[in-house]
């Protein structure tokens, strides 16, 4: 596949990407830079989703019989193929989402880290483990990990590579099959990743992709799956959780956020201001872990806002399929309308626009300038609702305890950021923030990129974690196999009656406690 430089993709390319994808209907995805159609894709009916799960179940049994190291080798080959052919998918990501190329490359980086991590660590995460038995030397206990079966995965439009294949990799290496419903508007990226993973050695039927309207295809995926992963809005996440709970299956949900960044009095102002640009405007703010609330100590607020505003005004907006732009477009008319509504509501109630605050139709139908607001207060929409766009509100504080309380005054708890020259002080404050990840002197990449550590949300930001041990073990069922040797677990033992047996066991339990046996 060559790099893409046209508005509409060649039909032969689309046919190659959709090979083996179920769907008797037709649907269309669009170019985010122009709003025009990009490709026509197959659309699945509910019965066709069921058929995809049936094929995946048939393939999963053989896939799970592969030794885990053989499955992991597929991930490592995929890693190398992605490195070699990244320009292909960078074009697709940009065309589908409108983001700048460097922000598209951040998705590639994240997937490469996940492929390498689970390609190397999966055998260790999944290996049988010995545990101490109820009686030393007499009880032998092993913990086994079995794949759940077929994982239903519903992925969003904003990070179409990382939140599709990046989440599928640990599920697959754990021995599961995957039936995925990506957002139709960004499905080409997921389809490309599937073809590359098949080229790396994944049996084609093990990863099925179904496309269609969310309210039609999404619920069918949840009804058929043995485990569900979902990334999207909190409202839809609650519906997914209710359906999964009714079926007594597990679910992992990454949902909304209203993430806060704290700039303390001793922060390096230049570094913090530059970091705030990345924190707030990466992927035009369409990032679950980006910053929408900035709390700045009063003693440095004027200097910080001045430098932050200067950095933001200097940003280059562009739609080119190449490096150079600092920020791209919003992804859709709906996102643009939300951003415009939030900014207009804030300004109408007295907020001040430091920079930005307007759409840029001269660049493309969904472009909006990176925007800094001050004077934001309840009940302005931007104060509490997730904007999911290039808009940040700046608040001032004098007491750190007040800043922590205000940062925590949200039902969300996904990501946060603390900036200070004193690392110990910053870490102490970080531990008081109600968020699944907190970054010190960085916005989000330090925590997210550390794939050996868990990442996920508290409260209305979701359930479960990606990355680390939990990012793969959640796709497994734990089984304990215990073997009793020599003596039985109950009377008769050595000819003892019930009373003497109970007394013997009681004495043994006291001894185990005294010996500090765990």
C-alpha positions as CSV (number, residue, x, y, z in Angstrom):
1,X,0.0,0.0,0.0
2,X,1.4,3.4,-1.0
3,X,0.9,6.6,0.9
4,X,-2.4,8.4,0.3
5,X,-2.7,11.8,-1.2
6,X,-6.2,11.9,-2.6
7,X,-9.6,12.8,-1.0
8,X,-11.3,9.5,-1.9
9,X,-9.5,6.3,-1.4
10,X,-9.0,3.9,-4.4
11,X,-11.7,1.2,-4.5
12,X,-9.1,-1.5,-4.8
13,X,-7.5,-0.4,-1.6
14,X,-10.8,-0.3,0.2
15,X,-11.6,-3.8,-1.1
16,X,-8.3,-5.1,0.2
17,X,-8.8,-3.6,3.7
18,X,-12.4,-4.9,4.0
19,X,-11.6,-8.4,2.8
20,X,-13.3,-10.9,5.1
21,X,-15.4,-8.2,6.8
22,X,-19.0,-9.1,7.3
23,X,-21.8,-6.7,6.1
24,X,-24.5,-6.9,3.5
25,X,-25.3,-3.2,3.8
26,X,-23.3,-0.1,2.9
27,X,-22.1,2.8,4.9
28,X,-19.8,5.8,4.3
29,X,-16.9,7.3,6.2
30,X,-15.7,10.9,5.6
31,X,-12.5,12.9,5.2
32,X,-12.2,15.0,8.4
33,X,-10.2,17.7,6.6
34,X,-12.9,18.3,3.9
35,X,-16.1,16.7,5.1
36,X,-16.4,14.8,1.8
37,X,-16.9,11.0,1.5
38,X,-13.6,9.0,1.9
39,X,-14.8,5.4,1.3
40,X,-17.8,3.1,1.2
41,X,-17.7,0.3,3.7
42,X,-19.7,-2.9,4.5
43,X,-22.4,-2.4,7.2
44,X,-23.5,-5.4,9.3
45,X,-27.0,-6.2,10.5
46,X,-27.4,-7.8,14.0
47,X,-27.7,-11.3,12.5
48,X,-24.3,-10.7,10.7
49,X,-22.8,-9.7,14.0
50,X,-23.9,-13.0,15.5
51,X,-22.4,-14.8,12.5
52,X,-19.1,-13.0,13.1
53,X,-19.0,-14.1,16.7
54,X,-19.7,-17.7,15.6
55,X,-16.7,-17.6,13.2
56,X,-14.6,-16.1,15.9
57,X,-15.5,-18.8,18.4
58,X,-14.6,-21.5,16.0
59,X,-11.2,-19.9,15.4
60,X,-10.6,-19.1,19.1
61,X,-10.3,-22.7,20.2
62,X,-7.4,-23.4,17.9
63,X,-5.7,-20.1,18.6
64,X,-5.9,-20.7,22.4
65,X,-4.0,-24.0,21.8
66,X,-1.0,-22.1,20.4
67,X,1.7,-21.8,23.1
68,X,1.7,-18.3,24.5
69,X,5.2,-17.6,23.2
70,X,4.1,-18.4,19.7
71,X,1.1,-16.0,20.1
72,X,3.5,-13.4,21.5
73,X,5.8,-13.8,18.5
74,X,2.9,-12.5,16.3
75,X,2.9,-9.3,18.3
76,X,6.6,-8.8,17.9
77,X,6.4,-9.3,14.1
78,X,3.5,-6.9,14.0
79,X,5.7,-4.4,15.9
80,X,8.3,-4.5,13.2
81,X,5.8,-4.3,10.3
82,X,4.2,-1.3,11.9
83,X,7.5,0.5,12.3
84,X,8.4,-0.2,8.6
85,X,5.0,0.8,7.2
86,X,3.9,3.6,9.6
87,X,3.5,6.2,6.8
88,X,0.5,4.2,5.4
89,X,-1.4,4.3,8.6
90,X,-0.4,7.9,9.5
91,X,-2.1,9.0,6.3
92,X,-5.2,7.1,7.2
93,X,-5.3,8.4,10.8
94,X,-5.0,12.0,9.5
95,X,-7.7,11.6,6.8
96,X,-10.1,10.0,9.2
97,X,-9.6,12.2,12.3
98,X,-8.1,15.5,11.0
99,X,-5.3,15.4,13.6
100,X,-1.8,16.7,13.0
101,X,0.7,14.2,11.8
102,X,2.8,14.3,15.0
103,X,-0.3,13.6,17.0
104,X,-1.1,10.7,14.7
105,X,2.4,9.4,15.3
106,X,1.8,9.4,19.0
107,X,-0.8,6.7,18.3
108,X,1.8,4.6,16.5
109,X,4.2,5.1,19.4
110,X,1.6,3.9,21.9
111,X,0.8,0.8,19.8
112,X,4.4,-0.1,19.4
113,X,5.0,0.2,23.1
114,X,2.0,-2.1,23.8
115,X,3.1,-4.7,21.1
116,X,6.6,-4.8,22.5
117,X,5.5,-5.0,26.1
118,X,2.9,-7.8,25.7
119,X,5.1,-9.5,23.1
120,X,7.8,-9.8,25.8
121,X,5.8,-10.0,29.0
122,X,2.7,-12.0,28.1
123,X,4.4,-15.4,28.9
124,X,5.2,-14.1,32.4
125,X,1.8,-12.5,33.0
126,X,0.0,-15.7,32.0
127,X,2.3,-18.4,33.4
128,X,1.0,-20.8,36.0
129,X,1.7,-19.6,39.6
130,X,2.2,-21.6,42.7
131,X,0.5,-20.5,45.9
132,X,0.9,-21.6,49.5
133,X,-1.6,-24.4,50.3
134,X,-3.8,-24.5,53.4
135,X,-1.3,-26.9,55.0
136,X,2.4,-26.6,54.2
137,X,3.8,-29.5,52.2
138,X,0.4,-31.3,52.2
139,X,-1.5,-29.0,49.8
140,X,-0.1,-28.1,46.4
141,X,-1.9,-25.1,44.7
142,X,-1.5,-23.7,41.2
143,X,-3.2,-20.7,39.6
144,X,-3.9,-21.1,35.9
145,X,-5.1,-18.4,33.4
146,X,-7.6,-19.3,30.7
147,X,-8.8,-17.0,27.9
148,X,-12.4,-15.8,28.3
149,X,-13.4,-16.7,24.8
150,X,-14.5,-14.0,22.4
151,X,-13.9,-10.4,23.5
152,X,-16.4,-7.8,22.2
153,X,-14.5,-4.5,21.7
154,X,-16.2,-1.2,20.9
155,X,-13.6,1.5,20.0
156,X,-14.1,5.2,19.5
157,X,-13.2,7.6,16.7
158,X,-10.6,9.8,18.4
159,X,-7.6,7.4,18.6
160,X,-8.5,4.9,15.9
161,X,-5.2,3.0,15.9
162,X,-4.3,3.0,19.6
163,X,-7.8,2.3,20.9
164,X,-8.5,-0.4,18.4
165,X,-5.5,-2.6,17.9
166,X,-3.7,-1.3,21.0
167,X,-6.5,-2.7,23.1
168,X,-6.9,-5.9,21.0
169,X,-3.2,-7.0,21.4
170,X,-3.4,-8.1,25.0
171,X,-6.7,-9.8,24.5
172,X,-5.4,-11.7,21.5
173,X,-2.1,-12.8,23.1
174,X,-4.1,-14.1,26.1
175,X,-5.7,-16.6,23.7
176,X,-9.0,-14.8,23.0
177,X,-10.6,-14.0,19.7
178,X,-11.9,-10.4,19.2
179,X,-15.0,-9.1,17.5
180,X,-14.6,-5.3,17.2
181,X,-16.9,-2.5,16.3
182,X,-14.9,0.6,15.6
183,X,-16.5,3.9,14.9
184,X,-17.5,3.9,11.2
185,X,-15.9,7.3,10.6
186,X,-12.5,5.9,11.6
187,X,-12.9,2.3,10.7
188,X,-10.2,2.3,7.9
189,X,-7.4,2.6,10.4
190,X,-8.7,-0.4,12.4
191,X,-9.1,-2.4,9.2
192,X,-5.6,-1.6,8.1
193,X,-4.2,-2.7,11.5
194,X,-6.1,-6.0,11.2
195,X,-4.6,-6.7,7.8
196,X,-1.1,-6.0,9.2
197,X,-1.7,-8.3,12.1
198,X,-2.8,-11.0,9.8
199,X,0.3,-10.5,7.8
200,X,2.3,-10.9,11.0
201,X,0.8,-14.3,11.5
202,X,-2.6,-13.9,13.2
203,X,-5.3,-16.3,11.9
204,X,-7.7,-14.1,10.0
205,X,-10.9,-15.4,11.7
206,X,-9.5,-14.6,15.2
207,X,-10.1,-10.9,14.8
208,X,-13.4,-10.0,13.3
209,X,-14.5,-6.4,12.5
210,X,-18.2,-5.4,12.2
211,X,-19.3,-1.9,11.1
212,X,-22.6,-0.1,11.5
213,X,-24.5,2.4,13.6
214,X,-23.6,2.4,17.3
215,X,-27.2,1.9,18.6
216,X,-27.7,-1.1,16.3
217,X,-24.3,-3.0,16.2
218,X,-23.0,-2.0,19.6
219,X,-25.7,-3.7,21.7
220,X,-25.5,-6.8,19.6
221,X,-21.7,-7.0,20.3
222,X,-22.3,-6.7,24.0
223,X,-25.1,-9.4,23.9
224,X,-22.8,-11.9,22.1
225,X,-19.5,-11.3,23.9
226,X,-17.8,-13.2,26.7
227,X,-16.2,-10.0,27.9
228,X,-16.6,-6.4,26.8
229,X,-14.2,-3.5,26.5
230,X,-15.6,-0.1,25.7
231,X,-14.1,3.4,25.3
232,X,-16.4,6.3,24.9
233,X,-19.0,8.5,26.7
234,X,-20.0,7.8,30.3
235,X,-23.7,7.7,29.3
236,X,-23.1,4.9,26.8
237,X,-20.7,3.2,29.1
238,X,-23.5,2.9,31.7
239,X,-25.6,1.2,29.1
240,X,-22.8,-1.2,28.2
241,X,-22.2,-2.0,31.9
242,X,-26.0,-2.7,32.6
243,X,-26.2,-5.1,29.7
244,X,-22.9,-6.9,30.7
245,X,-24.1,-7.1,34.3
246,X,-27.4,-8.6,33.2
247,X,-25.4,-11.4,31.4
248,X,-22.9,-11.8,34.3
249,X,-19.9,-11.0,32.1
250,X,-17.1,-8.7,32.9
251,X,-16.5,-5.3,31.3
252,X,-13.7,-2.8,31.1
253,X,-14.8,0.8,30.4
254,X,-12.7,4.0,29.8
255,X,-15.2,6.9,29.8
256,X,-15.3,10.7,30.1
257,X,-13.0,13.1,31.9
258,X,-12.6,16.7,33.0
259,X,-8.9,16.5,33.7
260,X,-7.1,19.1,35.8
261,X,-3.6,20.5,35.8
262,X,-2.1,22.2,38.8
263,X,0.7,24.7,38.4
264,X,2.3,25.3,41.9
265,X,4.0,28.5,43.0
266,X,7.5,27.0,42.5
267,X,6.8,25.6,39.1
268,X,9.2,26.3,36.1
269,X,6.8,28.7,34.3
270,X,8.3,28.3,30.9
271,X,8.3,24.5,31.0
272,X,4.8,24.5,32.5
273,X,3.4,26.8,29.8
274,X,4.9,24.8,27.0
275,X,3.7,21.6,28.6
276,X,0.2,23.1,28.9
277,X,0.1,23.5,25.1
278,X,0.6,19.7,24.7
279,X,-1.7,19.0,27.6
280,X,-4.6,20.9,26.2
281,X,-4.3,20.9,22.5
282,X,-2.9,17.5,21.4
283,X,-5.3,16.0,18.8
284,X,-7.2,19.3,19.0
285,X,-8.2,18.4,22.6
286,X,-10.0,15.2,21.4
287,X,-8.1,13.0,23.9
288,X,-9.7,11.4,26.9
289,X,-6.7,12.3,29.1
290,X,-6.1,15.9,27.9
291,X,-6.4,18.8,30.2
292,X,-9.5,21.0,30.3
293,X,-9.0,22.7,33.7
294,X,-5.9,24.6,34.6
295,X,-5.4,25.7,38.3
296,X,-2.5,28.1,38.7
297,X,-1.1,29.6,41.9
298,X,-1.9,33.3,42.1
299,X,1.8,34.3,42.6
300,X,2.7,33.0,39.1
301,X,-0.6,33.2,37.3
302,X,0.0,36.4,35.4
303,X,3.4,35.1,34.1
304,X,2.1,31.7,33.3
305,X,-1.0,32.9,31.4
306,X,1.1,35.4,29.4
307,X,3.6,32.7,28.3
308,X,0.8,30.1,27.8
309,X,-1.1,32.5,25.6
310,X,2.0,33.4,23.6
311,X,2.8,29.7,23.0
312,X,-0.8,29.0,22.0
313,X,-1.0,32.0,19.6
314,X,2.1,30.7,17.9
315,X,0.6,27.3,17.1
316,X,0.4,26.4,13.4
317,X,-2.9,24.9,12.2
318,X,-2.9,22.8,9.1
319,X,-4.5,20.0,7.1
320,X,-1.4,18.7,5.3
321,X,-0.5,15.0,5.3
322,X,2.9,15.7,6.6
323,X,4.7,17.0,9.6
324,X,4.7,20.7,10.4
325,X,1.3,21.6,11.8
326,X,1.0,22.0,15.6
327,X,-2.7,21.2,15.6
328,X,-5.2,19.8,13.1
329,X,-8.9,19.8,12.8
330,X,-11.8,18.6,14.9
331,X,-13.1,15.4,13.6
332,X,-16.8,16.2,12.9
333,X,-19.5,18.8,12.7
334,X,-20.9,17.5,16.0
335,X,-17.6,18.1,17.8
336,X,-17.3,21.6,16.3
337,X,-20.8,22.4,17.4
338,X,-20.1,21.3,21.0
339,X,-17.0,23.5,21.2
340,X,-18.8,26.5,19.8
341,X,-21.7,26.0,22.2
342,X,-19.4,25.8,25.2
343,X,-17.3,28.8,24.3
344,X,-20.4,31.0,23.4
345,X,-22.1,30.0,26.7
346,X,-19.0,30.9,28.7
347,X,-18.5,34.3,26.9
348,X,-22.2,35.1,27.2
349,X,-22.0,34.7,31.0
350,X,-18.9,36.8,31.4
351,X,-15.8,34.6,30.7
352,X,-12.8,36.2,28.9
353,X,-11.2,34.7,25.8
354,X,-7.4,35.1,26.1
355,X,-6.8,33.7,22.7
356,X,-8.7,31.7,20.1
357,X,-12.5,31.4,20.4
358,X,-13.4,31.1,16.8
359,X,-13.8,28.6,14.0
360,X,-11.5,28.6,11.0
361,X,-13.5,27.6,7.9
362,X,-10.7,29.0,5.8
363,X,-8.6,26.0,6.8
364,X,-11.4,23.3,6.7
365,X,-15.0,22.8,7.8
366,X,-14.2,21.6,11.4
367,X,-11.1,23.7,12.3
368,X,-11.3,25.7,15.6
369,X,-8.6,27.8,17.1
370,X,-6.9,26.6,20.3
371,X,-8.8,28.6,23.0
372,X,-7.9,29.8,26.5
373,X,-10.7,31.1,28.8
374,X,-10.5,32.9,32.1
375,X,-13.3,34.0,34.4
376,X,-15.1,30.6,34.1
377,X,-17.5,29.7,36.9
378,X,-20.6,27.6,37.5
379,X,-23.1,27.3,35.9
380,X,-21.2,27.7,32.6
381,X,-21.2,24.5,30.5
382,X,-17.5,24.5,30.1
383,X,-17.0,24.5,33.9
384,X,-18.2,21.0,34.4
385,X,-19.1,19.3,31.1
386,X,-16.4,17.6,29.0
387,X,-15.8,19.8,25.9
388,X,-13.5,17.3,24.1
389,X,-12.0,20.1,22.0
390,X,-9.2,22.7,22.0
391,X,-10.6,24.7,24.9
392,X,-9.1,25.1,28.4
393,X,-10.3,27.2,31.4
394,X,-7.7,28.8,33.7
395,X,-8.5,29.2,37.4
396,X,-6.4,30.9,40.1
397,X,-5.7,29.6,43.6
398,X,-3.8,30.7,46.7
399,X,-3.9,27.6,48.9
400,X,-2.8,24.2,47.6
401,X,-5.5,22.4,49.6
402,X,-8.1,24.5,47.8
403,X,-6.6,23.6,44.4
404,X,-6.7,19.9,45.3
405,X,-10.3,20.2,46.4
406,X,-11.4,22.0,43.3
407,X,-9.5,19.6,41.1
408,X,-11.3,16.7,42.8
409,X,-14.8,18.4,42.6
410,X,-15.9,16.4,39.6
411,X,-17.5,13.0,39.2
412,X,-14.7,12.1,36.8
413,X,-11.3,10.8,37.7
414,X,-9.3,9.9,34.7
415,X,-6.0,11.9,34.5
416,X,-4.3,14.8,36.2
417,X,-1.1,16.8,36.2
418,X,1.0,18.6,38.8
419,X,3.9,21.0,38.0
420,X,6.6,21.9,40.6
421,X,10.3,22.1,40.9
422,X,10.0,20.0,44.1
423,X,9.4,16.4,43.0
424,X,8.6,15.1,46.5
425,X,6.1,17.9,47.1
426,X,4.4,17.3,43.7
427,X,4.2,13.5,44.3
428,X,2.6,14.2,47.7
429,X,-0.1,16.4,46.0
430,X,-0.5,13.9,43.2
431,X,-1.4,11.2,45.7
432,X,-4.3,13.4,46.9
433,X,-5.9,13.8,43.5
434,X,-8.8,11.5,42.6
435,X,-7.5,10.2,39.2
436,X,-6.4,6.9,37.8
437,X,-3.2,8.5,36.5
438,X,-1.3,11.6,37.7
439,X,1.7,13.0,35.9
440,X,4.3,15.2,37.5
441,X,5.9,17.9,35.2
442,X,4.2,16.2,32.2
443,X,0.6,16.2,31.0
444,X,-0.3,12.6,30.2
445,X,2.4,10.9,28.2
446,X,4.6,9.9,31.1
447,X,1.9,7.8,32.7
448,X,0.2,6.5,29.6
449,X,3.5,5.6,27.9
450,X,4.6,3.6,30.9
451,X,2.8,0.5,29.7
452,X,3.9,-1.7,32.5
453,X,1.8,0.4,34.9
454,X,-2.1,0.3,34.9
455,X,-4.1,3.1,33.3
456,X,-7.8,3.9,33.8
457,X,-10.3,6.0,35.5
458,X,-12.1,6.5,38.9
459,X,-15.7,7.4,39.4
460,X,-17.6,8.3,36.2
461,X,-14.4,7.8,34.2
462,X,-14.8,4.1,34.1
463,X,-14.0,0.6,35.3
464,X,-10.9,-1.6,34.9
465,X,-7.5,-0.8,33.5
466,X,-5.5,-1.1,30.4
467,X,-1.7,-1.7,30.4
468,X,0.4,-3.7,32.9
469,X,-0.7,-7.0,34.4
470,X,-4.4,-6.0,34.7
471,X,-4.4,-5.0,31.0
472,X,-4.0,-8.6,30.1
473,X,-5.3,-10.6,33.0
474,X,-8.7,-9.0,32.7
475,X,-9.0,-11.0,29.5
476,X,-8.6,-14.2,31.4
477,X,-10.4,-16.4,33.8
478,X,-8.4,-17.4,36.9
479,X,-8.6,-21.1,37.9
480,X,-7.2,-22.6,41.1
481,X,-6.1,-26.2,41.0
482,X,-5.4,-27.6,44.5
483,X,-4.0,-31.1,45.1
484,X,-4.1,-32.6,48.6
485,X,-1.4,-35.1,49.5
486,X,-0.9,-37.7,52.2
487,X,-3.6,-36.7,54.7
488,X,-7.2,-35.8,54.0
489,X,-8.6,-32.4,54.9
490,X,-11.1,-33.8,57.4
491,X,-11.5,-36.6,59.9
492,X,-10.7,-39.3,60.3
493,X,-7.0,-38.4,60.5
494,X,-4.7,-40.7,62.5
495,X,-7.8,-42.2,64.1
496,X,-9.0,-38.9,65.7
497,X,-12.7,-38.2,66.3
498,X,-14.3,-34.8,65.3
499,X,-13.5,-33.1,68.6
500,X,-9.8,-34.1,68.7
501,X,-9.5,-33.3,65.0
502,X,-10.8,-29.8,65.5
503,X,-8.5,-29.2,68.4
504,X,-5.5,-30.4,66.3
505,X,-6.4,-28.1,63.5
506,X,-6.8,-25.2,65.9
507,X,-3.3,-25.8,67.3
508,X,-1.8,-26.0,63.8
509,X,-3.5,-22.6,62.9
510,X,-1.9,-21.0,66.0
511,X,1.5,-22.3,64.9
512,X,1.1,-21.0,61.4
513,X,0.3,-17.6,62.7
514,X,3.3,-17.7,65.1
515,X,5.5,-18.7,62.2
516,X,4.2,-15.8,60.2
517,X,3.1,-18.1,57.4
518,X,1.0,-16.1,54.9
